[in-house]
Amino acid sequence: MESEDQIAQEKLGQRISLEKSILAKSNKEQYQRCCCIIYNIFKRKIKTSPPDPESGEHCVISKIIMDFEGQKYTKLMNKLKCLKLLNLNQFGFRIVKMKNKHALDFIDSSFPNKVNELDTCFSVGMKMNRANYFNSLIRISSKVTRRMRFEYFCLSLSQLKRLVAAYRLVERLDIYNCKLSIPKVPDFSRALENCQIQEINLWSTGSRFYSNWGCHPGEFKNLIQGFSTSPDLRRSLRQVNIMNCEIEIWEAKKIFEKNGLKRVKITGES
């Protein structure tokens, strides 16, 4: 005769099995609806893998780049509403307006559950604040797995610290053509715990058009010294690209060595 514990375990197993079945069906329906919406708007099929029966995960093999101001993409955001976009290998979006309700709703409600590589591009000189995407970008950070790119961002020291901390689990962090304000050394000692970043690209961020490290080398030194305050980043970081940053490679190597980052490979010509 079965014990009460055995009967309870069997009932629990049956309930879990039923819940998995319902979830798998729901994921499949959402996947089909999303494919249908994309096809109806863009008149093209996208290469995807169907949802896994166990995890419910699916992935779009090709990349999708969205212009939030484009008519077709506005239509796509309206159609999706709270429906999640398919999981993506590579996803990018361009933001022009300081505040776009459709874009904010999409990021908060319809952003994919998983994106391997995310590219975010702002209008040149657009300043970040809580109302225009900053908090939304923080919230979706756990969904980006491999690479994160920020381009044309204008960031204060505290904003830079929060964004780097939020995306500390990606393998590669790109900070392209950004205007950074680093008047003092940021403390990343706790913010970057369990950091997995292996590569940081600073392409043109230090140029005279943006952060101007040629005239303000102290800000570059503050950034590198700040990175060195994190024991986990010191362990994980393998390479830093300073292309078009007005800092010579030999000069950068000295700064890295001084801050305990001697084994980091410095690439890119000024």
N, C-alpha and C positions, 0 to 999 in steps of 0.2 A: 504494500500500500504506500502510495506516494506521501511524502511529508508535506507539511504546509509550505515549507521553504521551496521545495521542488516545484510545487504547483504555482507558487508566486513567481518563480523564475521563468517558468514556461509561459505564463500570462504576460510577463514583462517582455520576453523574447517575441511573442506574437504581436504585441503592441508596437515594439520597435520595428519589426518587419513591415507592419501595416503603414507606419509613419514614413518609412523609407520608400515604400511603393507609391504613396500619395505624393511625396516630395519629388520622386523621379518623374511622375506623370506631369506634375506642375512645371518642372524644369523643362521638360520636353515641349509642353504647350507654349511656354514663354519663348523658348528657342525658335519654334516654328513661327510664332507671331512676329518676332523681331526680324527674322529672315524675310518674312512677307512684307513688312513695313519698308525695309531697306530696298527690296526689289521694286516695290511700287513707286518709290520716290526716285531712285537712281536708275531704274530699268536695267539692272545688272545683278547677277548672282555673285555672292561672295563665297570664297572658298573657306569652308568651316568643317570642323569635326563635330558630330552630334554629341549631345550630353552623355557623360559616363553614367551608367545606371546606378552606380554606388554613390559617387560624389556629386553627380549632377553637373560637373564641370564640362565646359566646351570651349573651344578656342577658334578665333578667326585667324587663319594663317596669314592672310594679306593684311596690310596696314590701312587704317582709316585716319584721314586728316580732316578735321572739321574747322570751318570758318563760321564762328557763331553769328556773324552778320549776314552770311549768305542765305539766300531765299530757301534753297533746298534743305539746308541744315536747320534753319528755323522750323521748317515744316517737319523735319525728322524729330526735333526736340518736342514739338507739340504732339506728335503722334505717339511718341514713347511715353510721355508723362511719367508715371511711376514704374513703368516697365524698364527693367535693366537692359542696357545694351549688352550684346554678346561679349564674352571674355575675349580680349584682344592680345595679339602678339605685340603689335605696335599701334599706339594711338597718339594723335596730336591734336591740339586745338589752338586757335588764334583768337585773341580777344582784343577788340578795338575800343569799345565803349567802356567808360569808367564803371558803369553798372548796367548789366543786361539781365533782366529778370529770367528770361528763358534760359540763358547760360547758367545762371546760379541754380535754378531749379534742376537743370539737367545734371550738373555736377553733384548736387546733393541727393537727387533721387534716382537718376538713370545711369549714373556712371557705372561701368562694368565692375563686377566683383573682383576681377583680376586683369591686370595689364602688365605685360612683361616690360615694355618700354613706353614711357610717357614723355611727350614733348609739349611744353607749354610756352607760348609766345605772346607777349603783350605789345601794345603800342609803345614806341620809344618814349621813355620818360614817364610812363604811367606809374604813379606812386601807389603802393599797396596800403590798404587799410581793411579793417574788419568787414566793412560793408561790401567791398569789391574783391571778392574771391579769396582773400588771404586765409580766413578760417576754413573755407571750403577745401582749399588745397591741403591744409593740415589734416582735415578729416579723411581725405581719400589716400593719404600716404601709405597706409597699411595694405592698400590694394596694388601697389606698384612693386614689382618683384626684382627687376634686374637693372633698369637704368632710368634716371630721372633727369630731364633737361629743363632749366629755366633760361629763357632768352628775353632780353630787353626788359628786365625787371629793374626797378629802382628800390633798393632795400636799405633800411636802417640797420644798425648793428643788432638790435634785439630781434628784428624780423629775420635777418640772415641766420642768426643762431637757432631760432625756432624751426625754420625750414630745413636746415641741415640736420637738426636733431630729429625732425619728423621723418626724414628720408634716410636715416642712418643705416637701414637694413638693405638698401640697394647695393649692387656691386659697383655701379658707376654713377657719379654725380657730375652733370654738366652745368656750368654756370657761364653762359655765353652772353657777350655784349651787355653785361649788367653794370649798373652804377651802384657801387657799394660804399657805404659810409662806415669806416672802421677806425674811429679816432682813438680807440684803446683796445687792449688785448681781450678778446672774448674768452670766457671761461667755459670750455667744453667738457670739463672733467666728469661731470655727472650727466650732462645733456647727451653725450655720445656713448653711454654705456651699451655694451653688446654691439658696437658699431661693426658693420660688415663692408664698408666702403673700401674698395681696392684701387679705384682710379677717380681722380678729380680733374676735370677739364675746365680751364679758366679762359678759354679762347676769347681774345679781344676785351675781356672785362677790365684789364689794366691799361687799355689804350687811352690816348688823350681825349677820345670822344666819350669815354665812360668814367672809369674810376681814376684815370690819369696817374698811374703808379710811377711814371717817369718823373713827375714833379712831386709826387707824394709817396716815396718808397716806404715811408714809415707805416703806411696803412697795409701794404703787402706784408711787411715784417710782422705787424700785429696779427694778421690773419694766420700766418704760418705758426707763430708762437701760440696762438689760440688753438690751432689744430693739435699742437704738441701737448696741450694740457690733458688730452684724452688718452689714457693708456691703451684703450681698445682701438682707437684710430691709428695710433702709432704701430700697433701690431698688424692691422689689416691693410693699411695704405701701401700700395706698390708703385704708383706712378702719378705724376702731376704734370699736366700740359699747360705751359704758359705762353702759347703762341700769341703774338701781337699784344703782349702785356707790357712792353717797354722795360722789361727786366731781362738782363742777360742771363744765360743759363749758368755760367760760372758764378755769377753774383747770387743767383737763387740757390745754388748748391751750398754756398757758404752759409746762407740763412737757414737752410734745412739742417745742415750739419750742426750748426750752433744750437738748434732746438731738438736735437736727438732724433732727427729724421734722415740720417745719413744714407740709409739703404733705399730710400725712395728715389726712383728714376725720374729725372726732370727732362721733359721733352718740349720741343717747339722753339723756334727762333723769334727773337724780339723784332 
